[in-house]
Amino acid sequence: MSPRILSSNLEALRKFRSVCGVVFSLGDEILFSEADVAVDNLADLAVTLDDISYYFEEENRNPDQLAFGYDGGNLVLVMNERYRLVVIHRIPEDVDLVARAARSFLKDYRMGLVAGRVAEESAAGTTQAGGDTPEAVDELLSPDEDGPASGQLAGKARPPVDPTQPIAPIV
C-alpha cells in the first residue's frame, strides 16, 4: 500500500465521529501518526504497547484488541501480529464502532500486502501452478466473533483487494 493511500485511509478513520487521534505502528516503529501527541510520547506509547502485547503473548493469550479509558478520553488498541493500530477517541460508547473500523483497516492493509506479494511472485513466475497463495491469506480471512470472515460476503469470496484503492467499509 502506497504511503499516500495509507495516509488517506487512516485520515478518514481519524475524521470518524469522536476520534481525535490515530497511530499505526509495526512493533515499536511508527508508520503513521495523526494525533496531538509529542513525538517522544509517541515513541514511548509504541514501546509501551509493544510491551503490553508481549506480556499477553507470554501468558499465552493473544487478544486482537484492548480498550482503555483515561481522564478525558479512550484508547482502542487493535493488534494483528506485530501491527498495532491505536485509535484515541472521546465517547466511550463509540468503542465498538471504532474497534470494528480499526480491525477492518488492519485486515484490508494486511490483505493488500499479501496481494502485492502474490502479484510480485506471479510477475516473477515464482508462484506454483494452480494459483496457490501464501498461508497468510487464510489467516487474514479467519472469522471474527462478530460474524462471518471479513473476506467473505454471503458465503462467496470477496474479489481480490486492489491496494491502490481506498478501503471500503465492511457492512
N, CA, C and O of each residue as an XYZ file, in Angstrom:
684
protein
N       0.865     -1.165      0.000
C       0.000      0.000      0.000
C       0.908      1.224      0.000
O       1.824      1.340      0.815
N       0.638      2.121     -0.919
C       1.475      3.315     -1.027
C       1.271      4.219      0.187
O       0.214      4.187      0.817
N       2.282      5.021      0.514
C       2.139      5.928      1.655
C       0.949      6.874      1.505
O       0.306      7.216      2.497
N       0.652      7.296      0.289
C      -0.480      8.200      0.064
C      -1.805      7.519      0.379
O      -2.672      8.112      1.020
N      -1.967      6.271     -0.069
C      -3.188      5.519      0.201
C      -3.305      5.232      1.696
O      -4.374      5.394      2.285
N      -2.205      4.806      2.302
C      -2.194      4.542      3.740
C      -2.614      5.784      4.511
O      -3.456      5.720      5.407
N      -2.027      6.892      4.158
C      -2.320      8.154      4.830
C      -3.776      8.558      4.655
O      -4.418      8.965      5.623
N      -4.310      8.454      3.444
C      -5.701      8.880      3.216
C      -6.683      7.975      3.958
O      -7.684      8.458      4.488
N      -6.411      6.664      4.002
C      -7.302      5.748      4.713
C      -7.289      6.006      6.216
O      -8.338      5.999      6.860
N      -6.110      6.232      6.771
C      -6.032      6.481      8.211
C      -6.570      7.867      8.568
O      -7.119      8.052      9.654
N      -6.419      8.839      7.670
C      -7.008     10.157      7.919
C      -8.535     10.074      7.903
O      -9.201     10.795      8.646
N      -9.094      9.197      7.059
C     -10.544      9.004      7.043
C     -11.006      8.419      8.382
O     -12.037      8.824      8.919
N     -10.241      7.467      8.915
C     -10.562      6.922     10.237
C     -10.442      8.011     11.293
O     -11.239      8.068     12.229
N      -9.460      8.861     11.143
C      -9.217      9.957     12.094
C     -10.406     10.918     12.146
O     -10.671     11.512     13.191
N     -11.122     11.076     11.036
C     -12.249     12.006     10.971
C     -13.570     11.370     11.409
O     -14.614     12.022     11.384
N     -13.523     10.119     11.802
C     -14.736      9.402     12.216
C     -15.219      9.912     13.563
O     -14.465      9.888     14.536
N     -16.437     10.364     13.638
C     -17.146     10.779     14.842
C     -16.251     11.350     15.931
O     -15.759     12.470     15.797
N     -16.032     10.600     17.011
C     -15.342     11.143     18.182
C     -13.842     10.871     18.177
O     -13.171     11.132     19.174
N     -13.303     10.351     17.076
C     -11.878     10.018     17.023
C     -11.046     11.300     17.015
O     -11.314     12.230     16.255
N     -10.041     11.323     17.873
C      -9.179     12.508     17.933
C      -7.710     12.170     17.720
O      -6.858     13.048     17.852
N      -7.393     10.927     17.395
C      -6.008     10.569     17.107
C      -5.892      9.143     16.608
O      -6.643      8.262     17.026
N      -4.929      8.920     15.696
C      -4.667      7.595     15.139
C      -3.159      7.412     15.064
O      -2.443      8.288     14.578
N      -2.680      6.270     15.549
C      -1.264      5.927     15.467
C      -1.182      4.497     14.953
O      -1.794      3.595     15.525
N      -0.427      4.282     13.872
C      -0.257      2.969     13.259
C       1.213      2.604     13.360
O       2.081      3.372     12.944
N       1.494      1.419     13.920
C       2.895      1.034     14.101
C       3.120     -0.423     13.748
O       2.193     -1.232     13.724
N       4.360     -0.729     13.479
C       4.830     -2.097     13.273
C       5.877     -2.324     14.349
O       7.001     -1.832     14.248
N       5.500     -3.078     15.386
C       6.389     -3.215     16.541
C       6.522     -1.861     17.213
O       5.520     -1.234     17.558
N       7.752     -1.410     17.401
C       7.951     -0.100     18.019
C       8.259      0.994     17.002
O       8.662      2.095     17.375
N       8.070      0.690     15.713
C       8.282      1.677     14.641
C       6.938      2.317     14.262
O       5.991      1.616     13.903
N       6.864      3.638     14.343
C       5.647      4.363     13.984
C       5.588      4.491     12.462
O       6.493      5.064     11.856
N       4.527      3.959     11.835
C       4.342      4.054     10.390
C       3.500      5.267     10.009
O       3.695      5.856      8.945
N       2.564      5.638     10.880
C       1.683      6.774     10.615
C       1.217      7.314     11.957
O       0.936      6.558     12.888
N       1.142      8.633     12.037
C       0.618      9.236     13.253
C      -0.095     10.525     12.910
O       0.452     11.410     12.252
N      -1.319     10.607     13.368
C      -2.047     11.866     13.325
C      -2.754     11.965     14.670
O      -3.931     11.637     14.814
N      -1.999     12.422     15.628
C      -2.511     12.550     16.994
C      -1.825     13.751     17.630
O      -0.694     14.097     17.288
N      -2.522     14.366     18.548
C      -1.964     15.518     19.255
C      -1.073     15.037     20.395
O      -1.324     15.322     21.566
N      -0.030     14.306     20.026
C       0.902     13.751     20.996
C       2.311     14.069     20.516
O       2.609     13.942     19.328
N       3.174     14.481     21.434
C       4.561     14.798     21.082
C       5.274     13.559     20.549
O       4.931     12.436     20.919
N       6.263     13.762     19.682
C       6.987     12.659     19.053
C       7.611     11.737     20.103
O       7.557     10.516     19.962
N       8.199     12.309     21.146
C       8.799     11.492     22.204
C       7.739     10.629     22.888
O       7.980      9.461     23.193
N       6.578     11.210     23.122
C       5.496     10.448     23.754
C       4.975      9.353     22.836
O       4.571      8.292     23.312
N       4.978      9.594     21.510
C       4.556      8.560     20.560
C       5.503      7.370     20.607
O       5.066      6.220     20.582
N       6.796      7.648     20.674
C       7.772      6.568     20.759
C       7.555      5.770     22.045
O       7.601      4.540     22.033
N       7.318      6.475     23.151
C       7.031      5.795     24.423
C       5.751      4.973     24.321
O       5.687      3.853     24.827
N       4.736      5.528     23.669
C       3.467      4.817     23.500
C       3.680      3.535     22.706
O       3.170      2.481     23.086
N       4.430      3.613     21.606
C       4.676      2.431     20.777
C       5.412      1.351     21.571
O       5.070      0.172     21.483
N       6.416      1.749     22.342
C       7.167      0.784     23.150
C       6.270      0.179     24.230
O       6.310     -1.028     24.467
N       5.464      1.013     24.882
C       4.559      0.521     25.920
C       3.546     -0.466     25.351
O       3.284     -1.504     25.958
N       2.976     -0.151     24.188
C       2.003     -1.057     23.568
C       2.661     -2.362     23.143
O       2.053     -3.429     23.238
N       3.896     -2.280     22.677
C       4.631     -3.488     22.330
C       4.860     -4.331     23.580
O       4.757     -5.557     23.529
N       5.171     -3.679     24.705
C       5.351     -4.398     25.978
C       4.050     -5.063     26.431
O       4.059     -6.191     26.923
N       2.934     -4.353     26.260
C       1.631     -4.919     26.648
C       1.336     -6.173     25.828
O       0.929     -7.194     26.382
N       1.538     -6.102     24.521
C       1.244     -7.281     23.697
C       2.234     -8.412     24.003
O       1.867     -9.586     23.949
N       3.481     -8.065     24.324
C       4.463     -9.091     24.702
C       4.019     -9.791     25.993
O       4.139    -11.010     26.112
N       3.507     -9.018     26.955
C       3.012     -9.589     28.199
C       1.923    -10.628     27.916
O       1.954    -11.729     28.466
N       0.969    -10.277     27.063
C      -0.106    -11.213     26.755
C       0.415    -12.446     26.028
O      -0.070    -13.552     26.267
N       1.392    -12.275     25.148
C       1.983    -13.419     24.456
C       2.646    -14.363     25.452
O       2.534    -15.582     25.325
N       3.331    -13.805     26.436
C       3.986    -14.623     27.457
C       2.972    -15.395     28.291
O       3.278    -16.479     28.788
N       1.790    -14.857     28.448
C       0.713    -15.517     29.196
C      -0.111    -16.446     28.299
O      -1.147    -16.966     28.716
N       0.361    -16.651     27.056
C      -0.346    -17.467     26.059
C      -1.757    -16.958     25.797
O      -2.684    -17.739     25.581
N      -1.900    -15.659     25.819
C      -3.173    -15.011     25.495
C      -2.888    -14.049     24.354
O      -1.937    -13.271     24.418
N      -3.692    -14.097     23.329
C      -3.458    -13.259     22.157
C      -4.701    -12.458     21.800
O      -5.380    -12.769     20.822
N      -5.004    -11.429     22.585
C      -6.181    -10.619     22.243
C      -5.913     -9.848     20.954
O      -4.772     -9.489     20.663
N      -6.978     -9.593     20.182
C      -6.803     -8.799     18.971
C      -7.137     -7.333     19.209
O      -6.866     -6.484     18.359
N      -7.727     -7.034     20.370
C      -7.978     -5.633     20.686
C      -8.037     -5.433     22.197
O      -8.423     -6.326     22.952
N      -7.644     -4.237     22.610
C      -7.728     -3.821     24.009
C      -8.294     -2.415     24.018
O      -8.033     -1.631     23.107
N      -9.061     -2.096     25.034
C      -9.613     -0.747     25.161
C      -9.283     -0.231     26.550
O      -9.385     -0.962     27.536
N      -8.886      1.035     26.620
C      -8.539      1.681     27.874
C      -9.306      2.987     27.988
O      -9.463      3.709     27.003
N      -9.776      3.285     29.169
C     -10.379      4.580     29.429
C      -9.420      5.393     30.286
O      -8.770      4.839     31.173
N      -9.321      6.658     30.047
C      -8.477      7.522     30.863
C      -9.166      8.864     30.997
O     -10.163      9.126     30.325
N      -8.646      9.706     31.853
C      -9.247     11.006     32.097
C      -9.249     11.831     30.809
O      -8.191     12.250     30.340
N     -10.409     12.061     30.249
C     -10.518     12.880     29.052
C     -10.611     12.115     27.753
O     -10.706     12.735     26.693
N     -10.587     10.794     27.787
C     -10.672     10.070     26.527
C     -10.598      8.571     26.684
O     -10.637      8.032     27.790
N     -10.492      7.919     25.558
C     -10.427      6.461     25.490
C      -9.411      6.081     24.426
O      -9.141      6.846     23.500
N      -8.858      4.900     24.571
C      -7.862      4.421     23.635
C      -8.233      2.994     23.257
O      -8.469      2.155     24.126
N      -8.281      2.725     21.967
C      -8.517      1.368     21.463
C      -7.247      0.931     20.761
O      -6.731      1.629     19.888
N      -6.753     -0.226     21.151
C      -5.567     -0.803     20.526
C      -6.012     -2.058     19.790
O      -6.537     -2.987     20.405
N      -5.806     -2.090     18.478
C      -6.139     -3.253     17.669
C      -4.826     -3.836     17.169
O      -3.981     -3.121     16.632
N      -4.666     -5.144     17.354
C      -3.402     -5.802     17.029
C      -3.611     -6.893     15.993
O      -4.614     -7.606     16.014
N      -2.658     -7.010     15.097
C      -2.636     -8.081     14.117
C      -1.168     -8.434     13.935
O      -0.432     -7.748     13.226
N      -0.751     -9.525     14.595
C       0.654     -9.897     14.694
C       1.436     -8.718     15.249
O       1.127     -8.275     16.356
N       2.429     -8.182     14.550
C       3.223     -7.069     15.090
C       2.669     -5.707     14.693
O       3.215     -4.680     15.095
N       1.605     -5.681     13.920
C       0.968     -4.413     13.561
C       0.065     -3.956     14.702
O      -0.658     -4.759     15.291
N       0.111     -2.674     15.004
C      -0.709     -2.086     16.065
C      -1.382     -0.830     15.516
O      -0.730      0.016     14.904
N      -2.664     -0.719     15.736
C      -3.388      0.488     15.366
C      -4.035      1.027     16.632
O      -4.874      0.366     17.243
N      -3.640      2.226     17.016
C      -4.163      2.881     18.204
C      -5.107      3.975     17.749
O      -4.748      4.826     16.935
N      -6.310      3.944     18.281
C      -7.288      4.983     17.959
C      -7.698      5.637     19.278
O      -8.188      4.970     20.190
N      -7.493      6.939     19.364
C      -7.856      7.710     20.550
C      -9.181      8.395     20.233
O      -9.312      9.065     19.209
N     -10.161      8.223     21.116
C     -11.482      8.815     20.860
C     -12.081      9.319     22.163
O     -11.632      8.951     23.249
N     -13.105     10.172     22.045
C     -13.677     10.845     23.215
C     -14.910     10.176     23.809
O     -15.125     10.281     25.016
N     -15.719      9.499     23.021
C     -17.000      8.981     23.509
C     -16.876      7.478     23.796
O     -16.666      6.693     22.871
N     -17.002      7.073     25.059
C     -16.841      5.657     25.407
C     -17.797      4.727     24.651
O     -17.440      3.584     24.364
N     -18.987      5.194     24.331
C     -19.963      4.361     23.631
C     -19.526      4.027     22.202
O     -20.074      3.107     21.595
N     -18.560      4.749     21.661
C     -18.072      4.506     20.297
C     -17.032      3.394     20.218
O     -16.556      3.086     19.126
N     -16.669      2.787     21.337
C     -15.564      1.838     21.339
C     -15.770      0.692     20.358
O     -14.823      0.305     19.674
N     -16.975      0.135     20.266
C     -17.205     -0.985     19.347
C     -17.110     -0.555     17.891
O     -16.515     -1.261     17.076
N     -17.687      0.592     17.552
C     -17.599      1.096     16.172
C     -16.159      1.403     15.788
O     -15.712      1.061     14.693
N     -15.446      2.044     16.687
C     -14.054      2.402     16.424
C     -13.209      1.133     16.261
O     -12.394      1.044     15.343
N     -13.402      0.169     17.138
C     -12.637     -1.077     17.062
C     -12.940     -1.831     15.774
O     -12.031     -2.369     15.141
N     -14.212     -1.872     15.382
C     -14.586     -2.565     14.136
C     -13.944     -1.893     12.921
O     -13.436     -2.575     12.032
N     -13.966     -0.568     12.881
C     -13.339      0.159     11.766
C     -11.829     -0.067     11.753
O     -11.233     -0.235     10.689
N     -11.215     -0.071     12.926
C      -9.769     -0.291     13.012
C      -9.400     -1.708     12.575
O      -8.426     -1.892     11.845
N     -10.166     -2.713     13.012
C      -9.915     -4.095     12.587
C     -10.073     -4.231     11.080
O      -9.282     -4.912     10.428
N     -11.078     -3.592     10.534
C     -11.307     -3.630      9.093
C     -10.111     -3.042      8.352
O      -9.648     -3.608      7.361
N      -9.612     -1.900      8.838
C      -8.440     -1.292      8.208
C      -7.257     -2.253      8.247
O      -6.607     -2.469      7.224
N      -6.968     -2.837      9.421
C      -5.812     -3.722      9.540
C      -5.922     -4.940      8.632
O      -4.943     -5.326      7.992
N      -7.097     -5.544      8.569
C      -7.265     -6.708      7.703
C      -7.087     -6.326      6.234
O      -6.432     -7.044      5.479
N      -7.662     -5.212      5.836
C      -7.502     -4.765      4.448
C      -6.050     -4.415      4.147
O      -5.550     -4.698      3.059
N      -5.384     -3.804      5.106
C      -3.968     -3.457      4.924
C      -3.141     -4.723      4.736
O      -2.330     -4.810      3.815
N      -3.350     -5.703      5.612
C      -2.596     -6.957      5.501
C      -2.933     -7.683      4.205
O      -2.046     -8.254      3.572
N      -4.211     -7.668      3.798
C      -4.603     -8.304      2.547
C      -3.924     -7.618      1.368
O      -3.504     -8.280      0.419
N      -3.816     -6.290      1.427
C      -3.110     -5.556      0.380
C      -1.653     -5.962      0.289
O      -1.101     -6.070     -0.807
N      -1.019     -6.190      1.449
C       0.376     -6.650      1.449
C       0.499     -8.028      0.812
O       1.405     -8.274      0.015
N      -0.420     -8.927      1.168
C      -0.399    -10.276      0.608
C      -0.664    -10.227     -0.895
O       0.015    -10.902     -1.669
N      -1.650     -9.429     -1.308
C      -1.971     -9.318     -2.737
C      -0.774     -8.775     -3.513
O      -0.478     -9.240     -4.614
N      -0.091     -7.794     -2.937
C       1.101     -7.250     -3.583
C       2.197     -8.285     -3.713
O       2.872     -8.360     -4.740
N       2.374     -9.086     -2.670
C       3.399    -10.135     -2.699
C       3.048    -11.196     -3.734
O       3.921    -11.661     -4.466
N       1.768    -11.585     -3.799
C       1.333    -12.581     -4.781
C       1.523    -12.035     -6.199
O       1.955    -12.762     -7.093
N       1.198    -10.754     -6.401
C       1.369    -10.145     -7.728
C       2.841    -10.123     -8.120
O       3.183    -10.395     -9.271
N       3.715     -9.799     -7.165
C       5.161     -9.789     -7.455
C       5.647    -11.193     -7.812
O       6.403    -11.367     -8.767
N       5.209    -12.199     -7.038
C       5.612    -13.575     -7.320
C       5.070    -14.035     -8.668
O       5.751    -14.742     -9.411
N       3.847    -13.634     -8.977
C       3.246    -14.011    -10.251
C       4.010    -13.388    -11.406
O       4.266    -14.043    -12.416
N       4.374    -12.113    -11.253
C       5.125    -11.423    -12.304
C       6.505    -12.042    -12.480
O       7.044    -12.091    -13.586
N       7.072    -12.517    -11.359
C       8.401    -13.125    -11.426
C       8.321    -14.596    -11.834
O       9.346    -15.233    -12.075
N       7.090    -15.139    -11.910
C       6.914    -16.535    -12.303
C       7.269    -17.514    -11.209
O       7.615    -18.659    -11.499
N       7.193    -17.087     -9.930
C       7.574    -17.973     -8.832
C       6.393    -18.594     -8.113
O       6.596    -19.363     -7.174
N       5.153    -18.289     -8.520
C       4.005    -18.929     -7.862
C       3.847    -20.332     -8.413
O       4.253    -20.626     -9.537
N       3.253    -21.191     -7.606
C       3.061    -22.576     -8.015
C       1.890    -22.678     -8.983
O       1.005    -21.823     -9.008
N       1.904    -23.739     -9.774
C       0.792    -23.981    -10.693
C      -0.490    -24.124     -9.891
O      -0.467    -24.663     -8.785
N      -1.592    -23.658    -10.420
C      -2.861    -23.751     -9.726
C      -3.164    -22.508     -8.908
O      -4.222    -22.426     -8.285
N      -2.264    -21.547     -8.897
C      -2.527    -20.281     -8.232
C      -2.502    -20.352     -6.716
O      -3.226    -19.603     -6.059
N      -1.682    -21.239     -6.136
C      -1.607    -21.303     -4.676
C      -1.190    -19.944     -4.136
O      -0.354    -19.258     -4.725
N      -1.780    -19.564     -3.013
C      -1.464    -18.288     -2.394
C      -0.809    -18.535     -1.047
O      -0.896    -19.644     -0.519
N      -0.149    -17.523     -0.473
C       0.513    -17.707      0.821
C      -0.486    -18.073      1.915
O      -1.671    -17.750      1.829
N       0.015    -18.750      2.939
C      -0.823    -19.150      4.074
C      -1.416    -17.940      4.777
O      -2.440    -18.052      5.452
N      -0.785    -16.797      4.624
C      -1.267    -15.594      5.304
C      -2.681    -15.231      4.869
O      -3.420    -14.617      5.638
N      -3.071    -15.599      3.649
C      -4.425    -15.287      3.192
C      -5.449    -15.988      4.066
O      -6.443    -15.379      4.460
N      -5.222    -17.274      4.380
C      -6.146    -17.996      5.250
C      -6.252    -17.328      6.614
O      -7.343    -17.215      7.173
N      -5.121    -16.889      7.148
C      -5.132    -16.225      8.450
C      -5.906    -14.921      8.396
O      -6.653    -14.596      9.319
N      -5.730    -14.178      7.321
C      -6.426    -12.905      7.201
C      -7.930    -13.078      7.056
O      -8.695    -12.193      7.439
N      -8.356    -14.197      6.511
C      -9.775    -14.414      6.283
C     -10.427    -15.232      7.383
O     -11.559    -15.687      7.222
N      -9.736    -15.428      8.495
C     -10.338    -16.195      9.582
C     -11.485    -15.402     10.186
O     -11.423    -14.175     10.253
N     -12.533    -16.095     10.630
C     -13.713    -15.389     11.135
C     -13.449    -14.672     12.443
O     -12.605    -15.087     13.237
N     -14.185    -13.589     12.656
C     -14.173    -12.854     13.915
C     -15.349    -13.319     14.743
O     -16.197    -14.078     14.272
N     -15.395    -12.855     15.992
C     -16.518    -13.199     16.841
C     -17.816    -12.585     16.332
O     -18.889    -13.145     16.553
N     -17.734    -11.434     15.650
C     -18.963    -10.738     15.277
C     -19.478    -11.103     13.892
O     -20.175    -10.295     13.280
N     -19.168    -12.269     13.380
C     -19.813    -12.660     12.140
C     -18.914    -13.456     11.236
O     -17.886    -13.982     11.663
N     -19.309    -13.544      9.967
C     -18.529    -14.314      9.012
C     -17.194    -13.647      8.761
O     -16.986    -12.486      9.112
N     -16.305    -14.389      8.156
C     -14.987    -13.839      7.840
C     -15.140    -12.553      7.055
O     -16.001    -12.445      6.182
N     -14.300    -11.577      7.368
C     -14.438    -10.285      6.712
C     -14.128    -10.376      5.224
O     -14.494     -9.483      4.461
N     -13.460    -11.441      4.805
C     -13.164    -11.611      3.400
C     -14.265    -12.337      2.669
O     -14.095    -12.685      1.500
N     -15.388    -12.578      3.316
C     -16.481    -13.290      2.678
C     -17.732    -12.433      2.677
O     -18.011    -11.706      3.631
N     -18.474    -12.532      1.599
C     -19.763    -11.865      1.505
C     -20.773    -12.919      1.105
O     -20.689    -13.469      0.007
N     -21.731    -13.211      1.977
C     -22.794    -14.194      1.713
C     -22.232    -15.519      1.220
O     -22.777    -16.127      0.299
N     -21.124    -15.973      1.843
C     -20.563    -17.265      1.507
C     -19.686    -17.273      0.278
O     -19.125    -18.315     -0.062
N     -19.547    -16.151     -0.401
C     -18.705    -16.084     -1.589
C     -17.464    -15.274     -1.269
O     -17.519    -14.331     -0.480
N     -16.356    -15.634     -1.873
C     -15.118    -14.903     -1.627
C     -15.225    -13.504     -2.217
O     -15.782    -13.315     -3.298
N     -14.692    -12.539     -1.502
C     -14.651    -11.162     -1.975
C     -13.643    -11.082     -3.121
O     -12.653    -11.813     -3.105
N     -13.864    -10.216     -4.115
C     -12.884    -10.084     -5.193
C     -11.541     -9.635     -4.623
O     -11.500     -9.061     -3.534
N     -10.450     -9.883     -5.332
C      -9.130     -9.506     -4.820
C      -9.079     -8.016     -4.467
O      -9.702     -7.183     -5.125
N      -8.326     -7.707     -3.421
C      -8.179     -6.332     -2.956
C      -7.172     -5.611     -3.829
O      -6.082     -6.122     -4.089
N      -7.537     -4.431     -4.278
C      -6.617     -3.587     -5.019
C      -5.984     -2.619     -4.025
O      -6.663     -1.703     -3.559
N      -4.685     -2.792     -3.680
C      -4.074     -1.961     -2.644
C      -3.963     -0.495     -3.033
O      -3.616      0.333     -2.191
N      -4.249     -0.149     -4.289
C      -4.183      1.255     -4.687
C      -5.498      1.983     -4.466
O      -5.564      3.201     -4.632
N      -6.565      1.242     -4.087
C      -7.876      1.842     -3.892
C      -8.142      2.068     -2.406
O      -7.597      1.349     -1.569
N      -8.971      3.053     -2.067
C      -9.329      3.259     -0.662
C     -10.049      2.040     -0.098
O     -10.650      1.257     -0.833
N      -9.976      1.901      1.196
C     -10.583      0.764      1.860
C     -12.092      0.978      1.961
O     -12.557      2.002      2.462
N     -12.842     -0.005      1.478
C     -14.306      0.075      1.548
C     -14.752     -0.520      2.871
O     -14.209     -1.539      3.298
N     -15.733      0.093      3.533
C     -16.198     -0.478      4.799
C     -16.915     -1.799      4.590
O     -17.571     -2.010      3.570
N     -16.784     -2.681      5.564
C     -17.473     -3.982      5.511
C     -18.789     -3.797      6.234
O     -18.821     -3.380      7.392
N     -19.868     -4.105      5.551
C     -21.195     -3.894      6.134
C     -21.836     -5.211      6.464
O     -22.960     -5.242      6.964
